Amino acid sequence: MIVSDDLFIPMRKDNLNAEAIVRPQLTFWQEAWLRLRGNKLALLGLVVIILLGVMATIGPMISGHEYAKQSIIMKNKPPSDANWFGTDDFGRDVFTRVWYGARISLFVGLTAALIDFFIGVLYGGIAGYLGGRIDNIMMRFVDILYGLPYLLVVILLMVVMGPGLLTIIIALSATGWIGMARTVRGQVLQMKNSEYVLAAKTMGAKPFYIIRKHLLPNTIGIIIVYVTLSVPSAIFSEAFLSFLGLGIQAPMASWGVMANDGLPTILSGHWWRLFFPAFLISLTMLAFNVLGDGLRDAFDPKSRR
C-alpha cells in the first residue's frame, strides 16, 4: 500500500505552528541586537569606538614617553621607532599626546552627552506629559535658549570661569540638551493618551511614576540613538573650541589643541603633527555616526520582520 506525502502536509504545518508557539519570543532588546548585528558597518563603528577607548586608556603608557616631557634636541622629529608618531616643537612625543588627548576629547564628549541626556529627558518628559500652559512656558524657555549664539555663551563662560575642561563641559551642556528635550517631548505627547497610560492614571498612578515606568521606557530607543549621535557633536565642538584657543590650555592636550598647533607647521613638512589628531577626530566622528545610524535602524519598529 502506497501512502501519498500529501497526506502528511497538514500534519507538518500543525507541527510548525506548534513549534512557533512553544518557541520563546524575542524581547525588544534581543530583536534590536539581532538587527544591529546584521549591520556590518555599525558593528565596525562599535569596534572602532571600543578600540579608541582602549587606546585612550593604555596608549600613553605603552610608548614609554610622558605627554608633557620636553626635549629640544628631539624637536619636530618624523615618525620613527623611538617616536611612532613623531615629535612636536618642544620634542614631546606625538603618539603619547594623541592618546592622552583622546582621553580628554572622549571624556568631554561622553560627559556632555550624559548631561544632555539627564536634563533633556527630565525636562522634555515633564513638559510633554503635563502639557497645556506648563508645556507652553517650558518650551518658550527652550526657544529663548535656542536663540542664544553658541559662541557668545562660550566666550562669556570663558570670561567668568576662565578656560579649562570644566568650562568646556558647562558650555557644551548649557544648550546641548535642547534637542533631546524636544525629541522626548514629542514622543511623550504621542504616547501619553495610550491605553496603558490611561489605565495607570485610572489606578491612581502619579505623574512621575507614569513617566518613569511607562513613557520613558517606550522612548528609550530614540533616546539612545540621540545620545550616540550627540557624542561626536560634542567631540567636534570641543576640538573646534580648542582649535580657536578657547578650550584646553597647555600643557594639557586634546585633539583640537594638537590640530591647532600642527596647522602652521604643515607647510614646513611636519605633516604628522596635524595628520594624526585630524585623522582620529574624523575616525571617531565617523564611528559614532555609523553606530548611531545602525542603532536607529535597529530600534525602528518599521524594520521588524
Residue frames as qw, qx, qy, qz and C-alpha x, y, z in Angstrom:
[[0.000, 0.889, 0.458, 0.000, 0.00, 0.00, 0.00],
 [0.436, 0.228, 0.019, 0.870, 1.44, 3.37, -1.07],
 [0.181, -0.821, -0.433, 0.325, 0.70, 6.43, 1.04],
 [0.386, 0.725, 0.134, 0.554, 0.99, 9.83, -0.61],
 [0.429, -0.075, -0.329, 0.838, 3.15, 12.51, 1.01],
 [0.165, -0.452, -0.210, -0.851, 0.28, 14.95, 0.50],
 [0.636, -0.574, -0.491, -0.158, -1.49, 13.36, 3.48],
 [0.659, -0.368, -0.326, 0.569, 1.33, 14.48, 5.77],
 [0.244, 0.443, 0.077, 0.860, 1.37, 18.14, 4.65],
 [0.425, -0.730, -0.169, -0.508, -1.38, 19.30, 7.10],
 [0.827, -0.490, -0.190, 0.199, 0.38, 17.42, 9.91],
 [0.634, 0.090, -0.060, 0.766, 3.69, 19.11, 9.09],
 [0.015, -0.606, -0.112, -0.788, 2.04, 22.54, 9.11],
 [0.654, -0.688, -0.203, -0.243, 0.49, 21.79, 12.50],
 [0.825, -0.278, -0.151, 0.469, 3.90, 20.80, 13.86],
 [0.413, 0.320, 0.008, 0.853, 5.47, 24.01, 12.56],
 [0.294, -0.694, -0.159, -0.638, 2.71, 26.11, 14.13],
 [0.792, -0.573, -0.208, 0.025, 3.16, 24.27, 17.42],
 [0.725, -0.052, -0.108, 0.678, 6.93, 24.90, 17.36],
 [0.152, 0.520, 0.074, 0.837, 6.32, 28.59, 16.69],
 [0.530, -0.714, -0.175, -0.422, 4.01, 28.79, 19.70],
 [0.857, -0.437, -0.143, 0.234, 6.37, 26.90, 22.02],
 [0.628, 0.253, -0.082, 0.731, 9.50, 28.77, 20.87],
 [0.288, -0.683, -0.330, 0.585, 10.16, 31.69, 23.26],
 [0.329, 0.882, 0.235, 0.240, 9.50, 35.10, 21.74],
 [0.557, 0.154, -0.141, 0.804, 12.40, 37.51, 21.44],
 [0.196, -0.762, -0.350, 0.509, 12.31, 40.63, 23.59],
 [0.304, 0.950, 0.074, -0.024, 12.55, 44.12, 22.13],
 [0.219, -0.826, 0.485, 0.186, 16.23, 44.36, 23.07],
 [0.647, -0.124, 0.712, 0.243, 17.04, 40.95, 21.58],
 [0.591, 0.661, 0.439, 0.146, 15.37, 41.87, 18.30],
 [0.110, 0.982, -0.136, -0.074, 17.23, 45.19, 18.25],
 [0.437, -0.612, 0.614, 0.238, 20.55, 43.41, 18.88],
 [0.694, 0.196, 0.653, 0.233, 19.88, 40.94, 16.06],
 [0.457, 0.850, 0.238, 0.112, 19.17, 43.79, 13.64],
 [0.109, -0.930, 0.333, 0.107, 22.24, 45.68, 14.81],
 [0.621, -0.361, 0.655, 0.236, 24.39, 42.57, 14.48],
 [0.684, 0.455, 0.523, 0.227, 23.28, 42.26, 10.87],
 [0.264, 0.962, -0.012, 0.067, 24.56, 45.78, 10.16],
 [0.852, 0.018, -0.070, 0.519, 28.26, 45.21, 9.50],
 [0.291, 0.601, -0.062, 0.742, 29.09, 48.91, 9.18],
 [0.482, -0.743, 0.040, -0.464, 27.50, 49.72, 12.54],
 [0.921, -0.360, -0.015, 0.150, 29.37, 46.85, 14.19],
 [0.686, 0.306, -0.076, 0.656, 32.61, 48.13, 12.67],
 [0.056, -0.730, 0.070, -0.677, 31.86, 51.53, 14.17],
 [0.752, -0.623, 0.017, -0.214, 31.29, 49.92, 17.57],
 [0.911, -0.076, -0.045, 0.402, 34.59, 48.03, 17.32],
 [0.428, 0.531, -0.077, 0.727, 36.43, 51.24, 16.40],
 [0.354, -0.761, 0.060, -0.540, 34.93, 53.07, 19.38],
 [0.889, -0.457, 0.008, 0.029, 35.95, 50.27, 21.73],
 [0.805, 0.158, -0.042, 0.570, 39.50, 50.27, 20.31],
 [0.146, 0.689, -0.071, 0.706, 39.71, 54.04, 20.70],
 [0.609, -0.711, 0.053, -0.347, 38.62, 53.72, 24.32],
 [0.937, -0.235, -0.001, 0.258, 41.20, 51.00, 24.98],
 [0.637, 0.354, -0.039, 0.684, 44.00, 53.01, 23.35],
 [0.130, -0.783, 0.051, -0.607, 42.99, 56.15, 25.24],
 [0.778, -0.611, 0.056, -0.135, 43.41, 54.10, 28.43],
 [0.866, -0.291, 0.235, 0.330, 46.67, 52.30, 27.71],
 [0.633, 0.684, 0.070, 0.356, 48.16, 54.32, 24.84],
 [0.011, -0.911, 0.286, -0.298, 50.03, 56.91, 26.94],
 [0.685, -0.574, 0.443, -0.071, 51.58, 54.08, 28.97],
 [0.923, 0.117, 0.318, 0.181, 52.87, 51.83, 26.18],
 [0.538, 0.802, -0.080, 0.248, 55.01, 54.42, 24.38],
 [0.760, -0.203, -0.205, 0.582, 57.49, 54.94, 27.21],
 [0.236, 0.291, -0.003, 0.927, 57.22, 58.75, 26.96],
 [0.045, -0.556, -0.572, 0.602, 55.49, 61.34, 29.11],
 [0.312, 0.751, 0.525, 0.251, 52.95, 63.55, 27.39],
 [0.050, -0.997, -0.052, -0.017, 54.40, 66.83, 28.78],
 [0.681, -0.478, 0.277, 0.480, 58.12, 65.98, 28.83],
 [0.425, 0.893, -0.085, -0.118, 60.13, 68.33, 26.59],
 [0.727, -0.273, 0.391, 0.494, 63.37, 67.72, 24.74],
 [0.255, 0.829, -0.143, -0.477, 64.71, 70.43, 22.45],
 [0.111, -0.452, 0.790, 0.398, 67.14, 68.06, 20.72],
 [0.281, 0.246, 0.921, 0.114, 64.16, 65.89, 19.68],
 [0.294, 0.537, 0.178, -0.770, 62.27, 68.83, 18.18],
 [0.650, 0.542, -0.074, -0.528, 59.99, 68.02, 15.19],
 [0.169, -0.316, 0.907, 0.222, 61.35, 64.55, 14.54],
 [0.639, 0.096, -0.450, -0.616, 59.40, 62.48, 11.97],
 [0.913, -0.221, 0.135, -0.314, 57.78, 59.16, 12.91],
 [0.376, 0.523, -0.757, 0.109, 60.40, 56.57, 13.85],
 [0.680, -0.166, -0.706, 0.102, 60.97, 53.54, 16.06],
 [0.281, -0.079, -0.551, 0.782, 61.66, 55.84, 19.00],
 [0.275, 0.345, 0.308, -0.843, 58.69, 58.13, 18.39],
 [0.386, 0.307, 0.851, 0.179, 55.96, 56.30, 16.49],
 [0.248, 0.842, 0.470, 0.091, 54.02, 59.44, 15.55],
 [0.419, 0.550, -0.045, 0.721, 56.99, 61.82, 15.62],
 [0.374, -0.454, -0.431, 0.684, 57.54, 64.78, 17.94],
 [0.110, 0.921, 0.355, 0.118, 56.34, 68.40, 18.15],
 [0.239, 0.848, -0.160, 0.445, 58.02, 71.80, 18.56],
 [0.403, -0.734, 0.431, -0.337, 59.03, 71.01, 22.13],
 [0.253, 0.379, -0.889, 0.039, 60.23, 67.48, 21.45],
 [0.576, -0.064, 0.606, -0.545, 57.17, 65.91, 23.04],
 [0.154, 0.014, 0.954, 0.255, 56.06, 62.51, 21.78],
 [0.449, 0.029, -0.253, -0.856, 53.03, 62.94, 19.50],
 [0.529, -0.149, -0.814, -0.189, 51.86, 59.34, 19.98],
 [0.283, -0.284, -0.727, 0.558, 51.61, 59.82, 23.74],
 [0.131, 0.232, 0.183, -0.946, 49.93, 63.21, 23.39],
 [0.434, -0.050, -0.567, -0.699, 47.44, 61.92, 20.81],
 [0.538, -0.306, -0.783, -0.065, 46.16, 59.21, 23.13],
 [0.199, -0.312, -0.537, 0.758, 46.27, 61.49, 26.14],
 [0.243, 0.120, -0.131, -0.954, 44.23, 63.92, 24.06],
 [0.452, -0.200, -0.760, -0.422, 41.84, 61.06, 23.27],
 [0.304, -0.369, -0.758, 0.443, 41.09, 60.81, 26.99],
 [0.036, 0.326, 0.218, -0.919, 40.19, 64.49, 27.10],
 [0.337, 0.082, -0.447, -0.825, 38.14, 64.51, 23.90],
 [0.457, -0.240, -0.828, -0.218, 36.23, 61.31, 24.68],
 [0.234, -0.361, -0.682, 0.592, 35.64, 62.39, 28.28],
 [0.157, 0.258, 0.055, -0.952, 34.24, 65.74, 27.15],
 [0.413, -0.007, -0.608, -0.679, 32.04, 64.11, 24.51],
 [0.447, -0.285, -0.848, 0.000, 30.64, 61.40, 26.78],
 [0.167, -0.343, -0.570, 0.728, 30.15, 63.73, 29.76],
 [0.236, 0.188, -0.094, -0.949, 28.36, 66.37, 27.70],
 [0.463, -0.101, -0.710, -0.521, 26.15, 63.69, 26.12],
 [0.376, -0.331, -0.825, 0.260, 25.21, 62.25, 29.53],
 [0.010, -0.327, -0.362, 0.873, 24.37, 65.69, 30.91],
 [0.359, 0.092, -0.373, -0.851, 22.24, 66.40, 27.83],
 [0.425, -0.189, -0.863, -0.198, 20.56, 63.03, 28.40],
 [0.249, -0.388, -0.740, 0.489, 19.55, 63.65, 32.01],
 [0.097, 0.362, 0.178, -0.910, 18.45, 67.26, 31.58],
 [0.332, 0.116, -0.514, -0.782, 16.75, 66.73, 28.23],
 [0.364, -0.240, -0.888, -0.145, 14.86, 63.58, 29.25],
 [0.162, -0.441, -0.666, 0.579, 13.63, 65.09, 32.52],
 [0.127, 0.374, 0.032, -0.918, 12.68, 68.44, 31.01],
 [0.353, 0.087, -0.610, -0.704, 11.08, 67.04, 27.84],
 [0.291, -0.265, -0.919, 0.007, 9.25, 64.28, 29.73],
 [0.042, -0.468, -0.574, 0.671, 7.69, 66.72, 32.21],
 [0.214, 0.345, -0.154, -0.901, 6.74, 69.24, 29.51],
 [0.346, 0.016, -0.757, -0.554, 5.19, 66.61, 27.25],
 [0.261, -0.325, -0.900, 0.128, 3.24, 64.83, 29.99],
 [0.019, -0.497, -0.497, 0.711, 1.84, 67.89, 31.77],
 [0.242, 0.500, 0.612, 0.564, 1.06, 69.74, 28.56],
 [0.108, -0.886, -0.449, -0.024, -1.10, 72.84, 28.41],
 [0.026, -0.984, 0.084, -0.157, 0.16, 76.09, 29.89],
 [0.640, -0.623, 0.403, 0.202, 3.13, 74.48, 31.66],
 [0.763, 0.178, 0.458, 0.420, 4.30, 72.91, 28.42],
 [0.358, 0.855, 0.196, 0.319, 3.91, 76.25, 26.63],
 [0.272, -0.936, 0.223, -0.028, 6.00, 78.11, 29.24],
 [0.735, -0.403, 0.471, 0.273, 8.71, 75.44, 29.34],
 [0.707, 0.347, 0.439, 0.431, 9.06, 75.28, 25.57],
 [0.197, 0.955, 0.055, 0.213, 9.20, 79.09, 25.24],
 [0.468, -0.788, 0.377, 0.133, 12.17, 78.99, 27.61],
 [0.768, -0.022, 0.527, 0.363, 13.74, 76.38, 25.33],
 [0.511, 0.743, 0.293, 0.316, 13.17, 78.67, 22.33],
 [0.116, -0.980, 0.161, -0.031, 14.96, 81.52, 24.13],
 [0.618, -0.532, 0.522, 0.250, 17.98, 79.33, 24.87],
 [0.743, 0.306, 0.501, 0.321, 17.97, 78.03, 21.32],
 [0.353, 0.896, 0.157, 0.218, 18.22, 81.59, 20.02],
 [0.389, -0.852, 0.276, 0.214, 21.36, 82.41, 22.02],
 [0.580, 0.681, -0.446, 0.014, 24.54, 82.46, 19.89],
 [0.952, -0.195, -0.176, 0.154, 26.60, 79.45, 20.86],
 [0.632, 0.287, -0.234, 0.680, 29.99, 81.15, 20.67],
 [0.167, -0.664, 0.119, -0.719, 28.71, 84.09, 22.72],
 [0.828, -0.511, -0.034, -0.229, 27.73, 81.72, 25.54],
 [0.901, 0.000, -0.163, 0.403, 31.16, 80.05, 25.39],
 [0.379, 0.494, -0.181, 0.761, 33.06, 83.35, 25.43],
 [0.424, -0.678, 0.077, -0.596, 31.01, 84.66, 28.36],
 [0.920, -0.388, -0.054, -0.018, 31.71, 81.49, 30.31],
 [0.772, 0.216, -0.181, 0.570, 35.39, 81.72, 29.49],
 [0.072, 0.629, -0.172, 0.755, 35.47, 85.28, 30.83],
 [0.632, -0.597, 0.085, -0.486, 33.60, 84.39, 34.02],
 [0.938, -0.311, 0.145, -0.038, 35.12, 80.97, 34.76],
 [0.152, -0.695, 0.651, 0.266, 38.33, 81.00, 32.79],
 [0.702, 0.364, -0.528, -0.312, 39.36, 78.47, 30.11],
 [0.234, -0.341, 0.877, -0.244, 39.50, 74.84, 31.12],
 [0.157, -0.093, -0.961, -0.207, 37.92, 71.42, 30.95],
 [0.048, 0.483, 0.750, -0.449, 35.02, 72.24, 33.29],
 [0.217, 0.527, 0.009, -0.821, 34.20, 75.40, 31.35],
 [0.246, 0.190, -0.732, -0.607, 34.00, 73.48, 28.07],
 [0.111, -0.273, -0.955, 0.021, 31.66, 70.85, 29.54],
 [0.101, 0.571, 0.521, -0.627, 29.38, 73.54, 31.00],
 [0.216, 0.463, -0.273, -0.815, 29.42, 75.46, 27.72],
 [0.228, 0.045, -0.860, -0.455, 28.52, 72.36, 25.70],
 [0.132, -0.377, -0.902, 0.163, 25.78, 71.40, 28.16],
 [0.104, 0.312, 0.279, -0.902, 24.26, 74.88, 28.50],
 [0.578, 0.381, -0.064, -0.719, 22.24, 74.50, 25.31],
 [0.193, 0.271, -0.897, -0.292, 23.10, 70.96, 24.18],
 [0.188, 0.191, 0.917, -0.296, 20.14, 69.39, 25.97],
 [0.434, 0.358, 0.081, -0.823, 17.56, 71.34, 23.94],
 [0.505, 0.241, -0.659, -0.503, 17.41, 68.84, 21.08],
 [0.224, -0.056, -0.956, 0.183, 16.99, 65.94, 23.49],
 [0.210, 0.293, 0.575, -0.735, 14.20, 67.75, 25.34],
 [0.511, 0.340, -0.186, -0.767, 12.31, 68.43, 22.12],
 [0.443, 0.158, -0.837, -0.278, 12.67, 64.84, 20.96],
 [0.118, -0.156, -0.907, 0.374, 11.46, 63.36, 24.26],
 [0.317, 0.312, 0.340, -0.829, 8.60, 65.84, 24.50],
 [0.528, 0.263, -0.437, -0.679, 7.36, 64.88, 21.03],
 [0.409, 0.025, -0.910, -0.067, 7.43, 61.17, 21.86],
 [0.001, 0.217, 0.772, -0.598, 5.67, 61.68, 25.20],
 [0.415, 0.279, 0.058, -0.864, 2.94, 63.78, 23.55],
 [0.548, 0.159, -0.652, -0.500, 2.25, 60.88, 21.17],
 [0.489, -0.053, -0.867, 0.076, 2.04, 58.24, 23.90],
 [0.076, -0.072, 0.604, -0.790, 0.51, 59.97, 26.91],
 [0.656, 0.076, 0.112, -0.742, -3.04, 59.18, 25.72],
 [0.458, 0.175, -0.849, -0.197, -2.28, 55.50, 25.10],
 [0.760, -0.390, -0.389, -0.344, -4.41, 52.82, 26.75],
 [0.746, -0.173, -0.494, 0.412, -1.75, 51.66, 29.21],
 [0.189, 0.177, -0.272, 0.927, -1.12, 55.25, 30.35],
 [0.490, -0.374, -0.141, -0.775, -4.85, 55.89, 30.83],
 [0.817, -0.305, -0.485, -0.064, -5.13, 52.62, 32.75],
 [0.556, -0.026, -0.467, 0.687, -2.27, 53.67, 35.03],
 [0.117, -0.283, 0.108, -0.946, -4.00, 57.02, 35.66],
 [0.679, -0.373, -0.346, -0.529, -7.25, 55.23, 36.49],
 [0.814, -0.268, -0.474, 0.204, -5.44, 53.11, 39.09],
 [0.412, -0.908, -0.053, 0.050, -4.10, 56.25, 40.76],
 [0.780, -0.002, 0.047, 0.623, -0.51, 56.26, 39.49],
 [0.165, -0.842, -0.025, 0.513, 1.33, 59.53, 39.99],
 [0.537, 0.829, -0.096, -0.123, 2.68, 61.51, 37.00],
 [0.008, -0.742, 0.668, 0.051, 6.36, 60.88, 37.77],
 [0.609, -0.121, 0.781, -0.062, 5.66, 57.16, 38.14],
 [0.734, 0.573, 0.347, -0.114, 3.91, 57.07, 34.75],
 [0.346, 0.871, -0.334, -0.097, 6.74, 58.98, 33.10],
 [0.200, -0.616, 0.762, -0.022, 9.40, 56.75, 34.65],
 [0.544, -0.051, 0.831, -0.104, 7.67, 53.38, 34.23],
 [0.619, 0.523, 0.582, -0.066, 5.62, 53.74, 31.06],
 [0.421, 0.896, 0.038, -0.133, 6.59, 56.69, 28.88],
 [0.050, -0.814, 0.551, 0.175, 10.38, 56.82, 29.07],
 [0.574, -0.191, 0.784, 0.141, 10.95, 53.06, 28.58],
 [0.643, 0.551, 0.530, 0.051, 8.97, 53.27, 25.34],
 [0.351, 0.933, -0.083, 0.008, 11.15, 56.12, 24.07],
 [0.615, -0.622, 0.402, 0.271, 14.47, 54.65, 25.19],
 [0.759, 0.250, 0.430, 0.420, 15.39, 53.51, 21.68],
 [0.317, 0.853, 0.156, 0.383, 15.17, 57.03, 20.25],
 [0.383, -0.906, 0.181, -0.012, 16.96, 58.41, 23.32],
 [0.774, -0.322, 0.409, 0.360, 19.89, 56.00, 22.90],
 [0.627, 0.500, 0.346, 0.486, 20.22, 56.91, 19.23],
 [0.052, 0.957, 0.058, 0.278, 20.17, 60.62, 20.04],
 [0.568, -0.760, 0.284, 0.137, 22.82, 60.21, 22.76],
 [0.799, -0.021, 0.415, 0.434, 25.02, 58.22, 20.39],
 [0.473, 0.656, 0.286, 0.514, 24.80, 60.94, 17.76],
 [0.179, -0.971, -0.006, -0.156, 25.38, 63.75, 20.29],
 [0.762, -0.486, 0.208, 0.375, 28.75, 62.33, 21.38],
 [0.631, 0.203, 0.305, 0.684, 30.57, 63.09, 18.08],
 [0.069, 0.859, 0.243, 0.444, 28.93, 66.52, 18.01],
 [0.514, -0.855, 0.057, 0.044, 30.34, 67.30, 21.46],
 [0.775, -0.231, 0.279, 0.518, 33.77, 65.94, 20.48],
 [0.469, 0.513, 0.315, 0.646, 33.83, 68.12, 17.37],
 [0.160, -0.931, -0.150, -0.291, 32.69, 71.17, 19.37],
 [0.667, -0.680, 0.148, 0.267, 35.49, 70.61, 21.90],
 [0.699, 0.039, 0.340, 0.628, 38.02, 70.26, 19.10],
 [0.250, 0.749, 0.310, 0.529, 36.66, 73.40, 17.44],
 [0.351, -0.929, -0.039, -0.110, 36.85, 75.44, 20.65],
 [0.728, -0.492, 0.256, 0.402, 40.33, 74.15, 21.45],
 [0.621, 0.356, 0.353, 0.603, 41.37, 74.91, 17.87],
 [0.065, 0.858, 0.181, 0.476, 40.27, 78.53, 18.43],
 [0.328, 0.300, -0.507, 0.738, 42.19, 78.67, 21.70],
 [0.492, -0.431, 0.089, -0.751, 39.04, 78.70, 23.85],
 [0.910, -0.206, -0.300, -0.201, 39.37, 75.18, 25.19],
 [0.889, -0.354, -0.061, 0.284, 42.04, 73.06, 26.83],
 [0.062, 0.948, -0.304, 0.076, 45.14, 75.00, 27.81],
 [0.657, 0.412, -0.560, 0.293, 48.79, 73.90, 27.80],
 [0.027, 0.437, -0.848, -0.298, 50.37, 71.63, 28.86],
 [0.629, 0.209, 0.694, -0.280, 47.20, 69.51, 28.61],
 [0.039, 0.198, -0.722, -0.662, 46.50, 68.02, 25.21],
 [0.631, 0.409, 0.553, -0.359, 43.36, 67.40, 23.22],
 [0.600, 0.319, 0.586, 0.442, 42.87, 66.64, 19.55],
 [0.209, 0.930, 0.268, 0.142, 41.73, 70.21, 18.88],
 [0.325, -0.877, 0.261, 0.240, 44.78, 71.71, 20.61],
 [0.615, -0.245, 0.603, 0.445, 47.14, 69.41, 18.70],
 [0.508, 0.593, 0.520, 0.346, 45.44, 70.23, 15.40],
 [0.020, 0.997, 0.074, -0.003, 45.77, 73.93, 16.16],
 [0.441, -0.722, 0.430, 0.315, 49.46, 73.52, 16.99],
 [0.630, -0.042, 0.662, 0.404, 50.13, 71.36, 13.94],
 [0.499, 0.777, 0.383, 0.009, 48.38, 73.50, 11.31],
 [0.106, 0.948, -0.228, -0.197, 51.09, 76.19, 10.97],
 [0.377, -0.555, 0.700, 0.242, 53.83, 73.55, 10.59],
 [0.806, 0.306, 0.507, -0.008, 52.28, 71.58, 7.74],
 [0.529, 0.844, -0.084, -0.008, 53.86, 73.84, 5.11],
 [0.078, -0.779, 0.621, -0.033, 57.28, 73.19, 6.64],
 [0.577, 0.276, -0.758, -0.125, 56.88, 69.45, 6.08],
 [0.087, -0.130, 0.847, -0.508, 55.87, 68.42, 9.60],
 [0.528, -0.154, -0.506, -0.664, 52.70, 66.73, 8.33],
 [0.494, -0.200, -0.834, 0.143, 52.44, 64.22, 11.19],
 [0.062, -0.116, -0.520, 0.844, 51.61, 66.91, 13.73],
 [0.486, 0.144, 0.018, -0.862, 48.30, 67.70, 12.01],
 [0.540, 0.084, -0.722, -0.425, 47.58, 64.36, 10.36],
 [0.325, -0.100, -0.911, 0.232, 47.23, 62.13, 13.43],
 [0.139, 0.295, 0.583, -0.744, 44.89, 64.31, 15.55],
 [0.471, 0.282, -0.185, -0.815, 42.81, 65.25, 12.50],
 [0.467, 0.082, -0.828, -0.300, 42.59, 61.61, 11.41],
 [0.182, -0.188, -0.887, 0.380, 41.47, 60.47, 14.87],
 [0.297, 0.297, 0.298, -0.857, 38.85, 63.23, 15.09],
 [0.542, 0.242, -0.437, -0.676, 37.45, 62.16, 11.71],
 [0.406, 0.031, -0.912, -0.051, 37.60, 58.45, 12.58],
 [0.006, 0.206, 0.770, -0.604, 35.83, 58.96, 15.92],
 [0.419, 0.317, 0.119, -0.843, 33.05, 61.06, 14.42],
 [0.538, 0.206, -0.638, -0.510, 32.57, 58.56, 11.58],
 [0.277, -0.030, -0.946, 0.167, 32.44, 55.61, 14.01],
 [0.155, 0.287, 0.632, -0.703, 29.85, 57.24, 16.27],
 [0.466, 0.326, -0.116, -0.814, 27.74, 58.34, 13.31],
 [0.523, 0.127, -0.756, -0.373, 27.61, 54.93, 11.63],
 [0.171, -0.142, -0.902, 0.369, 26.85, 53.33, 15.01],
 [0.274, 0.303, 0.383, -0.828, 24.08, 55.87, 15.59],
 [0.542, 0.250, -0.407, -0.691, 22.61, 55.14, 12.15],
 [0.419, 0.035, -0.904, -0.071, 22.76, 51.41, 12.90],
 [0.005, -0.219, -0.772, 0.596, 21.03, 51.88, 16.26],
 [0.415, 0.280, 0.062, -0.864, 18.35, 53.99, 14.63],
 [0.587, 0.157, -0.628, -0.486, 17.63, 51.19, 12.16],
 [0.321, -0.018, -0.923, 0.213, 17.76, 48.57, 14.93],
 [0.069, 0.286, 0.661, -0.691, 15.27, 50.38, 17.16],
 [0.385, 0.145, -0.242, -0.879, 12.93, 51.36, 14.33],
 [0.595, 0.134, 0.703, -0.365, 9.75, 49.28, 14.71],
 [0.686, 0.580, -0.048, -0.437, 9.05, 49.56, 10.96],
 [0.349, 0.578, -0.725, -0.136, 12.14, 47.46, 10.23],
 [0.540, -0.199, 0.766, -0.287, 10.88, 44.45, 12.21],
 [0.279, 0.145, -0.832, -0.456, 10.41, 41.32, 10.20]]
